[in-house]
Amino acid sequence: MRNKLTDLNNHLFAEIERLGDEDLKGESLAAEIVRAHAVSEIASRIIANGDLLLKAKIAGTEKLGGDVEVPRLLG
């Protein structure tokens, strides 16, 4: 299974929808808030990882010249 950033966006928007459910109250709401926090933390790490990979690729391309193909960092 290959996840993409569009999948992450879908998960984040689904979480927003769950949090916006006005019927969610009490313990169920508290549990969903905990879940939302966990999803947010994981999403932040995924985004930071992608940012690091992009910066590494840009740095490698600039150092080697624009016509050099940089090897794929993660498969």
C-alpha positions in Angstrom: 0.0 0.0 0.0 1.4 3.4 -1.1 0.0 6.3 0.8 0.2 9.8 -0.8 -0.2 13.3 0.6 -3.7 13.3 -0.8 -4.5 10.4 1.5 -3.2 12.3 4.4 -5.4 15.3 3.4 -8.4 12.9 3.3 -7.7 11.6 6.8 -7.3 15.1 8.2 -10.6 16.3 6.6 -12.4 13.2 7.8 -11.1 13.9 11.4 -12.4 17.5 11.1 -15.8 16.1 10.1 -15.9 13.8 13.1 -15.0 16.6 15.4 -17.7 18.7 13.9 -20.4 16.1 14.6 -22.7 18.0 17.0 -24.1 14.6 18.3 -20.7 13.7 19.7 -20.7 14.5 23.4 -19.1 13.4 26.7 -16.7 10.5 26.6 -17.1 10.0 22.9 -16.1 13.6 22.2 -13.2 13.4 24.6 -12.0 10.2 22.9 -12.3 11.8 19.5 -10.3 14.8 20.6 -7.5 12.4 21.8 -7.7 10.7 18.5 -7.6 14.0 16.6 -4.5 15.0 18.6 -2.7 11.7 17.7 -3.7 12.1 14.0 -2.4 15.7 14.1 1.0 14.6 15.6 1.5 11.9 13.0 0.5 14.2 10.1 3.0 16.8 11.4 5.8 14.2 11.3 4.8 13.0 7.8 4.8 16.6 6.5 8.1 17.3 8.2 9.6 14.2 6.7 8.4 15.2 3.2 9.8 18.7 3.7 13.2 17.2 4.7 13.2 15.0 1.6 12.3 17.9 -0.7 15.0 20.1 0.8 17.6 17.3 0.4 16.6 16.8 -3.2 16.8 20.5 -3.9 20.1 20.8 -2.2 21.5 17.8 -4.2 20.2 19.2 -7.5 21.7 22.6 -6.8 25.0 21.2 -5.8 25.3 18.8 -8.8 23.7 21.1 -11.3 20.1 21.1 -12.6 20.7 18.5 -15.3 21.8 15.7 -12.9 19.2 13.3 -11.8 19.2 12.8 -8.0 18.6 9.2 -6.9 15.3 8.5 -5.2 15.8 8.9 -1.4 13.1 6.6 -0.2 11.4 3.8 -2.0 
